Amino acid sequence: MRLPKDSPINNLPAHDPVSIGEAERRSGVPKDTLRVWERRYGFPTPVRDASGDRLYPQDQVEKLRIIRMLLDAGGRPSTLVSQDLTALEAQLSRAGPVAGRRSAWANEALDLLKARDIDGLHGLFVGALYAHGLERFVVDNVAPLTQAVGEAWVAERLEVFEEHLFTELMVRVLRGALERVSQTSREGPRVLLTTLPGEPHALGLLMAECLMALAGARCVPLGTETPTDDVARAARAHGADVVALSFSSMFGATPAQRELRRLRSALPETTEIWAGGACPGLPGFVLPGLRNLPQLAGVADAVAAWSERRATSLSA
């Protein structure tokens, strides 16, 4: 559906449709994800202006905002987008604060970790992996448990060595699962994954690698704390389409933005940068070719959107 050519879209009041950039800013859902959901689920359903650009009605933007919060609470887009706004608001009200919610599985894992039951903890991880599959295991189990372990460590309810034990066991499980992901049918972007100096946390990066590989990306992992100039050289050497970086909440906003600018200037214009994690410097930070991935749930959509853009450019 298109708006009339004389529609005054440059002076839209607050209740009128907004651009895709504004919809992204207000809802927290990345632009590429909006396009993927539109094709995959039939929502959102933007109108078009005279130039063919998408415009999003306010009620859809509000629905997107609530969906994004429910995704943080463990929801799945395939089940959320079909619900109306009233149902989503009721679901959000029942969910309560996301940070305060913890599953019985996560509580069991924390108890085993505090008891230093290595075999029991490893068995719990492997059991959940086989029960749910790698994608749901990462999103529904590993991500919230990692957050819970971090909170327990900050609150001094876990020793440093216990936090390290959790990380090493989880890395072992995820690496083993990743080795079994098929390499033969991947036609997605070649993604180089690393962190920058000052970011030693590897688990978030590994979770993203699992989801990217499942979505068809060809992953080149470099480990953690690679100097920015070496990241750029490695990206050129491997012909990377994307450089994926992970920033934890402990990484400062100013150095994150500074190093992202340095990397952007050192990379080819065609190489995208995907930045994920809880670093406070990422939300709202804009660079050419930079995509922020605040939630793991957006990783597969990012790979799919890249593949669709590549197919479009090759057929043009």
Rosetta blueprint (number, residue, H / E / L):
1 M L
2 R E
3 L L
4 P L
5 K L
6 D L
7 S L
8 P L
9 I H
10 N H
11 N H
12 L L
13 P L
14 A L
15 H L
16 D L
17 P L
18 V E
19 S E
20 I H
21 G H
22 E H
23 A H
24 E H
25 R H
26 R H
27 S H
28 G L
29 V L
30 P L
31 K H
32 D H
33 T H
34 L H
35 R H
36 V H
37 W H
38 E H
39 R H
40 R H
41 Y H
42 G L
43 F L
44 P L
45 T L
46 P L
47 V E
48 R E
49 D L
50 A L
51 S L
52 G L
53 D L
54 R E
55 L E
56 Y E
57 P L
58 Q H
59 D H
60 Q H
61 V H
62 E H
63 K H
64 L H
65 R H
66 I H
67 I H
68 R H
69 M H
70 L H
71 L H
72 D H
73 A L
74 G L
75 G L
76 R L
77 P H
78 S H
79 T H
80 L H
81 V L
82 S L
83 Q L
84 D L
85 L H
86 T H
87 A H
88 L H
89 E H
90 A H
91 Q H
92 L H
93 S H
94 R H
95 A H
96 G L
97 P L
98 V H
99 A H
100 G H
101 R L
102 R L
103 S L
104 A H
105 W H
106 A H
107 N H
108 E H
109 A H
110 L H
111 D H
112 L H
113 L H
114 K H
115 A L
116 R L
117 D L
118 I H
119 D H
120 G H
121 L H
122 H H
123 G H
124 L H
125 F H
126 V H
127 G H
128 A H
129 L H
130 Y H
131 A H
132 H H
133 G L
134 L H
135 E H
136 R H
137 F H
138 V H
139 V H
140 D H
141 N H
142 V H
143 A H
144 P H
145 L H
146 T H
147 Q H
148 A H
149 V H
150 G H
151 E H
152 A H
153 W H
154 V H
155 A L
156 E L
157 R L
158 L L
159 E L
160 V H
161 F H
162 E H
163 E H
164 H H
165 L H
166 F H
167 T H
168 E H
169 L H
170 M H
171 V H
172 R H
173 V H
174 L H
175 R H
176 G H
177 A H
178 L H
179 E H
180 R L
181 V L
182 S L
183 Q L
184 T L
185 S L
186 R L
187 E L
188 G L
189 P L
190 R E
191 V E
192 L E
193 L E
194 T E
195 T L
196 L L
197 P L
198 G L
199 E L
200 P L
201 H L
202 A L
203 L H
204 G H
205 L H
206 L H
207 M H
208 A H
209 E H
210 C H
211 L H
212 M H
213 A H
214 L H
215 A L
216 G L
217 A L
218 R E
219 C E
220 V E
221 P E
222 L L
223 G L
224 T L
225 E L
226 T L
227 P L
228 T H
229 D H
230 D H
231 V H
232 A H
233 R H
234 A H
235 A H
236 R H
237 A H
238 H H
239 G L
240 A L
241 D L
242 V E
243 V E
244 A E
245 L E
246 S E
247 F L
248 S L
249 S L
250 M L
251 F L
252 G L
253 A H
254 T H
255 P H
256 A H
257 Q H
258 R H
259 E H
260 L H
261 R H
262 R H
263 L H
264 R H
265 S H
266 A H
267 L L
268 P L
269 E L
270 T L
271 T L
272 E E
273 I E
274 W E
275 A E
276 G E
277 G L
278 A L
279 C L
280 P L
281 G L
282 L L
283 P L
284 G L
285 F L
286 V L
287 L L
288 P L
289 G L
290 L E
291 R E
292 N E
293 L E
294 P L
295 Q L
296 L H
297 A H
298 G H
299 V H
300 A H
301 D H
302 A H
303 V H
304 A H
305 A H
306 W H
307 S H
308 E H
309 R H
310 R H
311 A H
312 T H
313 S H
314 L H
315 S H
316 A L
